[in-house]
Amino acid sequence: MRLPKDMLSDIEAIAAICDRSRSWVFVRALKSYLATEGKEILEIAAARQAMENGEGEDLDDVIKAVDLIVRDSAA
């Protein structure tokens, strides 16, 4: 893995302060990324695949169904 020197310096400083290895810092950073942005990317990819597989609903149909529910509850 190639990193900018300033980023590597920060990682080394964090590792030294925490009395841990650079690998420990890398793994923690990657876990954090995968739990947030990485997870979102995977969820979007899964949703796109579901749509391609015909598992989605047409937005116009959903809006019509919601409108019916709202009208029925208001009556």
PyMOL Python script that loads the backbone (N, CA, C, O; Angstrom):
from pymol import cmd

cmd.read_pdbstr("""\
ATOM      1  N   MET A   1       0.849  -1.169   0.000  1.00  0.00           N
ATOM      2  CA  MET A   1       0.000   0.000   0.000  1.00  0.00           C
ATOM      3  C   MET A   1       0.895   1.231   0.000  1.00  0.00           C
ATOM      4  O   MET A   1       1.845   1.319   0.777  1.00  0.00           O
ATOM      5  N   ARG A   2       0.587   2.168  -0.867  1.00  0.00           N
ATOM      6  CA  ARG A   2       1.343   3.418  -0.914  1.00  0.00           C
ATOM      7  C   ARG A   2       0.536   4.523  -0.237  1.00  0.00           C
ATOM      8  O   ARG A   2      -0.661   4.681  -0.476  1.00  0.00           O
ATOM      9  N   LEU A   3       1.214   5.268   0.598  1.00  0.00           N
ATOM     10  CA  LEU A   3       0.568   6.369   1.327  1.00  0.00           C
ATOM     11  C   LEU A   3       1.393   7.630   1.182  1.00  0.00           C
ATOM     12  O   LEU A   3       2.613   7.565   1.038  1.00  0.00           O
ATOM     13  N   PRO A   4       0.735   8.776   1.219  1.00  0.00           N
ATOM     14  CA  PRO A   4       1.504  10.022   1.283  1.00  0.00           C
ATOM     15  C   PRO A   4       2.330  10.046   2.576  1.00  0.00           C
ATOM     16  O   PRO A   4       1.914   9.512   3.604  1.00  0.00           O
ATOM     17  N   LYS A   5       3.494  10.670   2.501  1.00  0.00           N
ATOM     18  CA  LYS A   5       4.397  10.689   3.655  1.00  0.00           C
ATOM     19  C   LYS A   5       3.749  11.293   4.890  1.00  0.00           C
ATOM     20  O   LYS A   5       3.958  10.811   6.003  1.00  0.00           O
ATOM     21  N   ASP A   6       2.960  12.353   4.697  1.00  0.00           N
ATOM     22  CA  ASP A   6       2.345  12.989   5.866  1.00  0.00           C
ATOM     23  C   ASP A   6       1.333  12.056   6.531  1.00  0.00           C
ATOM     24  O   ASP A   6       1.196  12.057   7.755  1.00  0.00           O
ATOM     25  N   MET A   7       0.633  11.270   5.734  1.00  0.00           N
ATOM     26  CA  MET A   7      -0.339  10.330   6.297  1.00  0.00           C
ATOM     27  C   MET A   7       0.397   9.218   7.054  1.00  0.00           C
ATOM     28  O   MET A   7      -0.018   8.821   8.142  1.00  0.00           O
ATOM     29  N   LEU A   8       1.478   8.727   6.475  1.00  0.00           N
ATOM     30  CA  LEU A   8       2.255   7.694   7.144  1.00  0.00           C
ATOM     31  C   LEU A   8       2.840   8.219   8.453  1.00  0.00           C
ATOM     32  O   LEU A   8       2.899   7.499   9.449  1.00  0.00           O
ATOM     33  N   SER A   9       3.273   9.481   8.442  1.00  0.00           N
ATOM     34  CA  SER A   9       3.802  10.092   9.680  1.00  0.00           C
ATOM     35  C   SER A   9       2.733  10.131  10.759  1.00  0.00           C
ATOM     36  O   SER A   9       3.011   9.831  11.921  1.00  0.00           O
ATOM     37  N   ASP A  10       1.512  10.498  10.385  1.00  0.00           N
ATOM     38  CA  ASP A  10       0.415  10.521  11.356  1.00  0.00           C
ATOM     39  C   ASP A  10       0.137   9.126  11.891  1.00  0.00           C
ATOM     40  O   ASP A  10      -0.066   8.950  13.092  1.00  0.00           O
ATOM     41  N   ILE A  11       0.128   8.139  11.013  1.00  0.00           N
ATOM     42  CA  ILE A  11      -0.125   6.755  11.441  1.00  0.00           C
ATOM     43  C   ILE A  11       0.964   6.285  12.395  1.00  0.00           C
ATOM     44  O   ILE A  11       0.677   5.649  13.410  1.00  0.00           O
ATOM     45  N   GLU A  12       2.203   6.597  12.071  1.00  0.00           N
ATOM     46  CA  GLU A  12       3.310   6.207  12.958  1.00  0.00           C
ATOM     47  C   GLU A  12       3.202   6.914  14.305  1.00  0.00           C
ATOM     48  O   GLU A  12       3.473   6.312  15.344  1.00  0.00           O
ATOM     49  N   ALA A  13       2.809   8.180  14.294  1.00  0.00           N
ATOM     50  CA  ALA A  13       2.661   8.922  15.550  1.00  0.00           C
ATOM     51  C   ALA A  13       1.536   8.324  16.394  1.00  0.00           C
ATOM     52  O   ALA A  13       1.687   8.150  17.603  1.00  0.00           O
ATOM     53  N   ILE A  14       0.427   8.015  15.765  1.00  0.00           N
ATOM     54  CA  ILE A  14      -0.696   7.400  16.491  1.00  0.00           C
ATOM     55  C   ILE A  14      -0.287   6.058  17.066  1.00  0.00           C
ATOM     56  O   ILE A  14      -0.595   5.745  18.216  1.00  0.00           O
ATOM     57  N   ALA A  15       0.407   5.267  16.266  1.00  0.00           N
ATOM     58  CA  ALA A  15       0.864   3.955  16.732  1.00  0.00           C
ATOM     59  C   ALA A  15       1.788   4.102  17.946  1.00  0.00           C
ATOM     60  O   ALA A  15       1.674   3.352  18.915  1.00  0.00           O
ATOM     61  N   ALA A  16       2.688   5.057  17.885  1.00  0.00           N
ATOM     62  CA  ALA A  16       3.622   5.269  19.001  1.00  0.00           C
ATOM     63  C   ALA A  16       2.892   5.727  20.252  1.00  0.00           C
ATOM     64  O   ALA A  16       3.167   5.241  21.349  1.00  0.00           O
ATOM     65  N   ILE A  17       1.963   6.659  20.091  1.00  0.00           N
ATOM     66  CA  ILE A  17       1.215   7.168  21.245  1.00  0.00           C
ATOM     67  C   ILE A  17       0.408   6.048  21.896  1.00  0.00           C
ATOM     68  O   ILE A  17       0.311   5.972  23.121  1.00  0.00           O
ATOM     69  N   CYS A  18      -0.167   5.184  21.071  1.00  0.00           N
ATOM     70  CA  CYS A  18      -1.011   4.089  21.586  1.00  0.00           C
ATOM     71  C   CYS A  18      -0.208   2.844  21.936  1.00  0.00           C
ATOM     72  O   CYS A  18      -0.769   1.844  22.385  1.00  0.00           O
ATOM     73  N   ASP A  19       1.113   2.906  21.731  1.00  0.00           N
ATOM     74  CA  ASP A  19       1.986   1.754  21.954  1.00  0.00           C
ATOM     75  C   ASP A  19       1.479   0.535  21.174  1.00  0.00           C
ATOM     76  O   ASP A  19       1.371  -0.571  21.704  1.00  0.00           O
ATOM     77  N   ARG A  20       1.177   0.780  19.912  1.00  0.00           N
ATOM     78  CA  ARG A  20       0.670  -0.251  19.001  1.00  0.00           C
ATOM     79  C   ARG A  20       1.479  -0.216  17.716  1.00  0.00           C
ATOM     80  O   ARG A  20       2.315   0.665  17.517  1.00  0.00           O
ATOM     81  N   SER A  21       1.222  -1.183  16.851  1.00  0.00           N
ATOM     82  CA  SER A  21       1.915  -1.228  15.564  1.00  0.00           C
ATOM     83  C   SER A  21       1.176  -0.385  14.523  1.00  0.00           C
ATOM     84  O   SER A  21       0.017  -0.012  14.703  1.00  0.00           O
ATOM     85  N   ARG A  22       1.884  -0.101  13.433  1.00  0.00           N
ATOM     86  CA  ARG A  22       1.225   0.592  12.328  1.00  0.00           C
ATOM     87  C   ARG A  22       0.070  -0.252  11.797  1.00  0.00           C
ATOM     88  O   ARG A  22      -0.977   0.284  11.434  1.00  0.00           O
ATOM     89  N   SER A  23       0.255  -1.565  11.751  1.00  0.00           N
ATOM     90  CA  SER A  23      -0.800  -2.463  11.274  1.00  0.00           C
ATOM     91  C   SER A  23      -2.063  -2.319  12.109  1.00  0.00           C
ATOM     92  O   SER A  23      -3.169  -2.337  11.570  1.00  0.00           O
ATOM     93  N   TRP A  24      -1.906  -2.176  13.414  1.00  0.00           N
ATOM     94  CA  TRP A  24      -3.054  -2.004  14.304  1.00  0.00           C
ATOM     95  C   TRP A  24      -3.830  -0.746  13.925  1.00  0.00           C
ATOM     96  O   TRP A  24      -5.061  -0.756  13.883  1.00  0.00           O
ATOM     97  N   VAL A  25      -3.099   0.343  13.647  1.00  0.00           N
ATOM     98  CA  VAL A  25      -3.747   1.598  13.258  1.00  0.00           C
ATOM     99  C   VAL A  25      -4.452   1.428  11.920  1.00  0.00           C
ATOM    100  O   VAL A  25      -5.589   1.872  11.760  1.00  0.00           O
ATOM    101  N   PHE A  26      -3.791   0.789  10.956  1.00  0.00           N
ATOM    102  CA  PHE A  26      -4.406   0.538   9.652  1.00  0.00           C
ATOM    103  C   PHE A  26      -5.698  -0.258   9.789  1.00  0.00           C
ATOM    104  O   PHE A  26      -6.720   0.103   9.204  1.00  0.00           O
ATOM    105  N   VAL A  27      -5.653  -1.329  10.552  1.00  0.00           N
ATOM    106  CA  VAL A  27      -6.832  -2.183  10.711  1.00  0.00           C
ATOM    107  C   VAL A  27      -7.974  -1.402  11.350  1.00  0.00           C
ATOM    108  O   VAL A  27      -9.118  -1.512  10.909  1.00  0.00           O
ATOM    109  N   ARG A  28      -7.682  -0.619  12.374  1.00  0.00           N
ATOM    110  CA  ARG A  28      -8.736   0.194  13.010  1.00  0.00           C
ATOM    111  C   ARG A  28      -9.323   1.196  12.032  1.00  0.00           C
ATOM    112  O   ARG A  28     -10.538   1.395  11.996  1.00  0.00           O
ATOM    113  N   ALA A  29      -8.478   1.820  11.248  1.00  0.00           N
ATOM    114  CA  ALA A  29      -8.957   2.802  10.270  1.00  0.00           C
ATOM    115  C   ALA A  29      -9.818   2.117   9.202  1.00  0.00           C
ATOM    116  O   ALA A  29     -10.863   2.641   8.818  1.00  0.00           O
ATOM    117  N   LEU A  30      -9.387   0.970   8.733  1.00  0.00           N
ATOM    118  CA  LEU A  30     -10.159   0.251   7.723  1.00  0.00           C
ATOM    119  C   LEU A  30     -11.488  -0.249   8.281  1.00  0.00           C
ATOM    120  O   LEU A  30     -12.507  -0.200   7.593  1.00  0.00           O
ATOM    121  N   LYS A  31     -11.484  -0.726   9.516  1.00  0.00           N
ATOM    122  CA  LYS A  31     -12.745  -1.162  10.140  1.00  0.00           C
ATOM    123  C   LYS A  31     -13.726  -0.002  10.233  1.00  0.00           C
ATOM    124  O   LYS A  31     -14.918  -0.165   9.973  1.00  0.00           O
ATOM    125  N   SER A  32     -13.223   1.157  10.602  1.00  0.00           N
ATOM    126  CA  SER A  32     -14.075   2.340  10.702  1.00  0.00           C
ATOM    127  C   SER A  32     -14.646   2.697   9.331  1.00  0.00           C
ATOM    128  O   SER A  32     -15.836   2.989   9.214  1.00  0.00           O
ATOM    129  N   TYR A  33     -13.819   2.676   8.307  1.00  0.00           N
ATOM    130  CA  TYR A  33     -14.272   2.980   6.956  1.00  0.00           C
ATOM    131  C   TYR A  33     -15.318   1.965   6.501  1.00  0.00           C
ATOM    132  O   TYR A  33     -16.359   2.344   5.964  1.00  0.00           O
ATOM    133  N   LEU A  34     -15.048   0.682   6.713  1.00  0.00           N
ATOM    134  CA  LEU A  34     -15.969  -0.362   6.269  1.00  0.00           C
ATOM    135  C   LEU A  34     -17.302  -0.296   7.013  1.00  0.00           C
ATOM    136  O   LEU A  34     -18.336  -0.678   6.465  1.00  0.00           O
ATOM    137  N   ALA A  35     -17.286   0.179   8.240  1.00  0.00           N
ATOM    138  CA  ALA A  35     -18.520   0.281   9.022  1.00  0.00           C
ATOM    139  C   ALA A  35     -19.385   1.462   8.595  1.00  0.00           C
ATOM    140  O   ALA A  35     -20.575   1.500   8.905  1.00  0.00           O
ATOM    141  N   THR A  36     -18.799   2.423   7.887  1.00  0.00           N
ATOM    142  CA  THR A  36     -19.561   3.607   7.490  1.00  0.00           C
ATOM    143  C   THR A  36     -19.664   3.690   5.971  1.00  0.00           C
ATOM    144  O   THR A  36     -20.590   3.136   5.380  1.00  0.00           O
ATOM    145  N   GLU A  37     -18.740   4.361   5.355  1.00  0.00           N
ATOM    146  CA  GLU A  37     -18.797   4.583   3.907  1.00  0.00           C
ATOM    147  C   GLU A  37     -18.759   3.278   3.114  1.00  0.00           C
ATOM    148  O   GLU A  37     -19.490   3.122   2.135  1.00  0.00           O
ATOM    149  N   GLY A  38     -17.917   2.351   3.531  1.00  0.00           N
ATOM    150  CA  GLY A  38     -17.844   1.061   2.844  1.00  0.00           C
ATOM    151  C   GLY A  38     -19.172   0.315   2.904  1.00  0.00           C
ATOM    152  O   GLY A  38     -19.603  -0.282   1.918  1.00  0.00           O
ATOM    153  N   LYS A  39     -19.811   0.353   4.061  1.00  0.00           N
ATOM    154  CA  LYS A  39     -21.111  -0.307   4.222  1.00  0.00           C
ATOM    155  C   LYS A  39     -22.149   0.319   3.297  1.00  0.00           C
ATOM    156  O   LYS A  39     -22.943  -0.387   2.675  1.00  0.00           O
ATOM    157  N   GLU A  40     -22.138   1.649   3.209  1.00  0.00           N
ATOM    158  CA  GLU A  40     -23.091   2.346   2.348  1.00  0.00           C
ATOM    159  C   GLU A  40     -22.887   1.950   0.882  1.00  0.00           C
ATOM    160  O   GLU A  40     -23.859   1.737   0.157  1.00  0.00           O
ATOM    161  N   ILE A  41     -21.641   1.851   0.450  1.00  0.00           N
ATOM    162  CA  ILE A  41     -21.342   1.449  -0.924  1.00  0.00           C
ATOM    163  C   ILE A  41     -21.863   0.049  -1.194  1.00  0.00           C
ATOM    164  O   ILE A  41     -22.453  -0.199  -2.246  1.00  0.00           O
ATOM    165  N   LEU A  42     -21.654  -0.871  -0.259  1.00  0.00           N
ATOM    166  CA  LEU A  42     -22.140  -2.246  -0.428  1.00  0.00           C
ATOM    167  C   LEU A  42     -23.662  -2.304  -0.452  1.00  0.00           C
ATOM    168  O   LEU A  42     -24.240  -3.063  -1.230  1.00  0.00           O
ATOM    169  N   GLU A  43     -24.318  -1.510   0.390  1.00  0.00           N
ATOM    170  CA  GLU A  43     -25.783  -1.480   0.420  1.00  0.00           C
ATOM    171  C   GLU A  43     -26.354  -0.931  -0.888  1.00  0.00           C
ATOM    172  O   GLU A  43     -27.351  -1.446  -1.395  1.00  0.00           O
ATOM    173  N   ILE A  44     -25.735   0.097  -1.426  1.00  0.00           N
ATOM    174  CA  ILE A  44     -26.190   0.667  -2.699  1.00  0.00           C
ATOM    175  C   ILE A  44     -26.016  -0.356  -3.818  1.00  0.00           C
ATOM    176  O   ILE A  44     -26.901  -0.522  -4.656  1.00  0.00           O
ATOM    177  N   ALA A  45     -24.879  -1.038  -3.829  1.00  0.00           N
ATOM    178  CA  ALA A  45     -24.642  -2.060  -4.856  1.00  0.00           C
ATOM    179  C   ALA A  45     -25.676  -3.178  -4.751  1.00  0.00           C
ATOM    180  O   ALA A  45     -26.169  -3.661  -5.770  1.00  0.00           O
ATOM    181  N   ALA A  46     -26.007  -3.592  -3.531  1.00  0.00           N
ATOM    182  CA  ALA A  46     -27.010  -4.647  -3.332  1.00  0.00           C
ATOM    183  C   ALA A  46     -28.385  -4.174  -3.794  1.00  0.00           C
ATOM    184  O   ALA A  46     -29.136  -4.942  -4.396  1.00  0.00           O
ATOM    185  N   ALA A  47     -28.717  -2.920  -3.516  1.00  0.00           N
ATOM    186  CA  ALA A  47     -30.010  -2.376  -3.943  1.00  0.00           C
ATOM    187  C   ALA A  47     -30.091  -2.300  -5.461  1.00  0.00           C
ATOM    188  O   ALA A  47     -31.127  -2.614  -6.047  1.00  0.00           O
ATOM    189  N   ARG A  48     -29.012  -1.887  -6.091  1.00  0.00           N
ATOM    190  CA  ARG A  48     -28.993  -1.837  -7.561  1.00  0.00           C
ATOM    191  C   ARG A  48     -29.167  -3.233  -8.147  1.00  0.00           C
ATOM    192  O   ARG A  48     -29.896  -3.423  -9.121  1.00  0.00           O
ATOM    193  N   GLN A  49     -28.495  -4.200  -7.550  1.00  0.00           N
ATOM    194  CA  GLN A  49     -28.628  -5.581  -8.029  1.00  0.00           C
ATOM    195  C   GLN A  49     -30.054  -6.077  -7.846  1.00  0.00           C
ATOM    196  O   GLN A  49     -30.586  -6.759  -8.722  1.00  0.00           O
ATOM    197  N   ALA A  50     -30.679  -5.747  -6.730  1.00  0.00           N
ATOM    198  CA  ALA A  50     -32.067  -6.144  -6.484  1.00  0.00           C
ATOM    199  C   ALA A  50     -32.986  -5.526  -7.543  1.00  0.00           C
ATOM    200  O   ALA A  50     -33.902  -6.186  -8.035  1.00  0.00           O
ATOM    201  N   MET A  51     -32.741  -4.275  -7.886  1.00  0.00           N
ATOM    202  CA  MET A  51     -33.550  -3.632  -8.923  1.00  0.00           C
ATOM    203  C   MET A  51     -33.373  -4.334 -10.262  1.00  0.00           C
ATOM    204  O   MET A  51     -34.343  -4.552 -10.988  1.00  0.00           O
ATOM    205  N   GLU A  52     -32.128  -4.690 -10.589  1.00  0.00           N
ATOM    206  CA  GLU A  52     -31.859  -5.403 -11.835  1.00  0.00           C
ATOM    207  C   GLU A  52     -32.534  -6.771 -11.852  1.00  0.00           C
ATOM    208  O   GLU A  52     -32.892  -7.281 -12.914  1.00  0.00           O
ATOM    209  N   ASN A  53     -32.706  -7.359 -10.673  1.00  0.00           N
ATOM    210  CA  ASN A  53     -33.354  -8.665 -10.557  1.00  0.00           C
ATOM    211  C   ASN A  53     -34.875  -8.552 -10.520  1.00  0.00           C
ATOM    212  O   ASN A  53     -35.572  -9.554 -10.361  1.00  0.00           O
ATOM    213  N   GLY A  54     -35.388  -7.330 -10.668  1.00  0.00           N
ATOM    214  CA  GLY A  54     -36.832  -7.120 -10.666  1.00  0.00           C
ATOM    215  C   GLY A  54     -37.462  -7.141  -9.286  1.00  0.00           C
ATOM    216  O   GLY A  54     -38.666  -7.365  -9.162  1.00  0.00           O
ATOM    217  N   GLU A  55     -36.672  -6.911  -8.249  1.00  0.00           N
ATOM    218  CA  GLU A  55     -37.170  -6.977  -6.875  1.00  0.00           C
ATOM    219  C   GLU A  55     -37.686  -5.633  -6.355  1.00  0.00           C
ATOM    220  O   GLU A  55     -38.125  -5.544  -5.209  1.00  0.00           O
ATOM    221  N   GLY A  56     -37.637  -4.594  -7.181  1.00  0.00           N
ATOM    222  CA  GLY A  56     -38.064  -3.276  -6.734  1.00  0.00           C
ATOM    223  C   GLY A  56     -39.526  -3.014  -7.052  1.00  0.00           C
ATOM    224  O   GLY A  56     -40.195  -3.823  -7.695  1.00  0.00           O
ATOM    225  N   GLU A  57     -40.001  -1.885  -6.596  1.00  0.00           N
ATOM    226  CA  GLU A  57     -41.368  -1.438  -6.854  1.00  0.00           C
ATOM    227  C   GLU A  57     -41.309  -0.141  -7.645  1.00  0.00           C
ATOM    228  O   GLU A  57     -40.427   0.686  -7.413  1.00  0.00           O
ATOM    229  N   ASP A  58     -42.232   0.046  -8.570  1.00  0.00           N
ATOM    230  CA  ASP A  58     -42.319   1.276  -9.336  1.00  0.00           C
ATOM    231  C   ASP A  58     -42.751   2.409  -8.406  1.00  0.00           C
ATOM    232  O   ASP A  58     -43.721   2.270  -7.661  1.00  0.00           O
ATOM    233  N   LEU A  59     -42.033   3.523  -8.451  1.00  0.00           N
ATOM    234  CA  LEU A  59     -42.317   4.641  -7.546  1.00  0.00           C
ATOM    235  C   LEU A  59     -43.738   5.158  -7.722  1.00  0.00           C
ATOM    236  O   LEU A  59     -44.398   5.489  -6.737  1.00  0.00           O
ATOM    237  N   ASP A  60     -44.217   5.232  -8.952  1.00  0.00           N
ATOM    238  CA  ASP A  60     -45.594   5.709  -9.179  1.00  0.00           C
ATOM    239  C   ASP A  60     -46.609   4.803  -8.490  1.00  0.00           C
ATOM    240  O   ASP A  60     -47.595   5.286  -7.933  1.00  0.00           O
ATOM    241  N   ASP A  61     -46.372   3.488  -8.525  1.00  0.00           N
ATOM    242  CA  ASP A  61     -47.279   2.551  -7.851  1.00  0.00           C
ATOM    243  C   ASP A  61     -47.242   2.744  -6.335  1.00  0.00           C
ATOM    244  O   ASP A  61     -48.277   2.679  -5.672  1.00  0.00           O
ATOM    245  N   VAL A  62     -46.060   2.978  -5.797  1.00  0.00           N
ATOM    246  CA  VAL A  62     -45.923   3.193  -4.353  1.00  0.00           C
ATOM    247  C   VAL A  62     -46.647   4.474  -3.946  1.00  0.00           C
ATOM    248  O   VAL A  62     -47.342   4.495  -2.930  1.00  0.00           O
ATOM    249  N   ILE A  63     -46.493   5.525  -4.716  1.00  0.00           N
ATOM    250  CA  ILE A  63     -47.161   6.796  -4.403  1.00  0.00           C
ATOM    251  C   ILE A  63     -48.677   6.627  -4.446  1.00  0.00           C
ATOM    252  O   ILE A  63     -49.382   7.149  -3.582  1.00  0.00           O
ATOM    253  N   LYS A  64     -49.181   5.906  -5.436  1.00  0.00           N
ATOM    254  CA  LYS A  64     -50.617   5.662  -5.526  1.00  0.00           C
ATOM    255  C   LYS A  64     -51.113   4.886  -4.309  1.00  0.00           C
ATOM    256  O   LYS A  64     -52.173   5.192  -3.763  1.00  0.00           O
ATOM    257  N   ALA A  65     -50.352   3.888  -3.888  1.00  0.00           N
ATOM    258  CA  ALA A  65     -50.746   3.093  -2.723  1.00  0.00           C
ATOM    259  C   ALA A  65     -50.761   3.949  -1.464  1.00  0.00           C
ATOM    260  O   ALA A  65     -51.673   3.830  -0.646  1.00  0.00           O
ATOM    261  N   VAL A  66     -49.770   4.803  -1.301  1.00  0.00           N
ATOM    262  CA  VAL A  66     -49.720   5.686  -0.129  1.00  0.00           C
ATOM    263  C   VAL A  66     -50.885   6.673  -0.165  1.00  0.00           C
ATOM    264  O   VAL A  66     -51.513   6.931   0.862  1.00  0.00           O
ATOM    265  N   ASP A  67     -51.172   7.220  -1.333  1.00  0.00           N
ATOM    266  CA  ASP A  67     -52.312   8.133  -1.460  1.00  0.00           C
ATOM    267  C   ASP A  67     -53.613   7.455  -1.056  1.00  0.00           C
ATOM    268  O   ASP A  67     -54.440   8.072  -0.384  1.00  0.00           O
ATOM    269  N   LEU A  68     -53.812   6.214  -1.445  1.00  0.00           N
ATOM    270  CA  LEU A  68     -55.018   5.482  -1.059  1.00  0.00           C
ATOM    271  C   LEU A  68     -55.098   5.285   0.449  1.00  0.00           C
ATOM    272  O   LEU A  68     -56.162   5.442   1.046  1.00  0.00           O
ATOM    273  N   ILE A  69     -53.979   4.944   1.056  1.00  0.00           N
ATOM    274  CA  ILE A  69     -53.921   4.750   2.508  1.00  0.00           C
ATOM    275  C   ILE A  69     -54.275   6.055   3.223  1.00  0.00           C
ATOM    276  O   ILE A  69     -55.049   6.054   4.180  1.00  0.00           O
ATOM    277  N   VAL A  70     -53.707   7.163   2.755  1.00  0.00           N
ATOM    278  CA  VAL A  70     -53.948   8.466   3.376  1.00  0.00           C
ATOM    279  C   VAL A  70     -55.420   8.850   3.225  1.00  0.00           C
ATOM    280  O   VAL A  70     -56.041   9.323   4.177  1.00  0.00           O
ATOM    281  N   ARG A  71     -55.970   8.647   2.041  1.00  0.00           N
ATOM    282  CA  ARG A  71     -57.374   8.987   1.800  1.00  0.00           C
ATOM    283  C   ARG A  71     -58.285   8.138   2.676  1.00  0.00           C
ATOM    284  O   ARG A  71     -59.241   8.650   3.258  1.00  0.00           O
ATOM    285  N   ASP A  72     -57.996   6.848   2.773  1.00  0.00           N
ATOM    286  CA  ASP A  72     -58.833   5.951   3.588  1.00  0.00           C
ATOM    287  C   ASP A  72     -58.770   6.304   5.071  1.00  0.00           C
ATOM    288  O   ASP A  72     -59.773   6.207   5.779  1.00  0.00           O
ATOM    289  N   SER A  73     -57.591   6.715   5.542  1.00  0.00           N
ATOM    290  CA  SER A  73     -57.473   7.038   6.968  1.00  0.00           C
ATOM    291  C   SER A  73     -58.101   8.397   7.274  1.00  0.00           C
ATOM    292  O   SER A  73     -58.501   8.647   8.411  1.00  0.00           O
ATOM    293  N   ALA A  74     -58.191   9.263   6.290  1.00  0.00           N
ATOM    294  CA  ALA A  74     -58.785  10.579   6.492  1.00  0.00           C
ATOM    295  C   ALA A  74     -60.310  10.512   6.455  1.00  0.00           C
ATOM    296  O   ALA A  74     -60.992  11.407   6.954  1.00  0.00           O
ATOM    297  N   ALA A  75     -60.829   9.455   5.867  1.00  0.00           N
ATOM    298  CA  ALA A  75     -62.297   9.347   5.725  1.00  0.00           C
ATOM    299  C   ALA A  75     -62.984   8.864   6.977  1.00  0.00           C
ATOM    300  O   ALA A  75     -64.208   8.729   6.997  1.00  0.00           O
TER     301      ALA A  75
END
""", "prot")
cmd.dss("prot")
cmd.show_as("cartoon", "prot")
cmd.util.cbc("prot")
cmd.orient("prot")
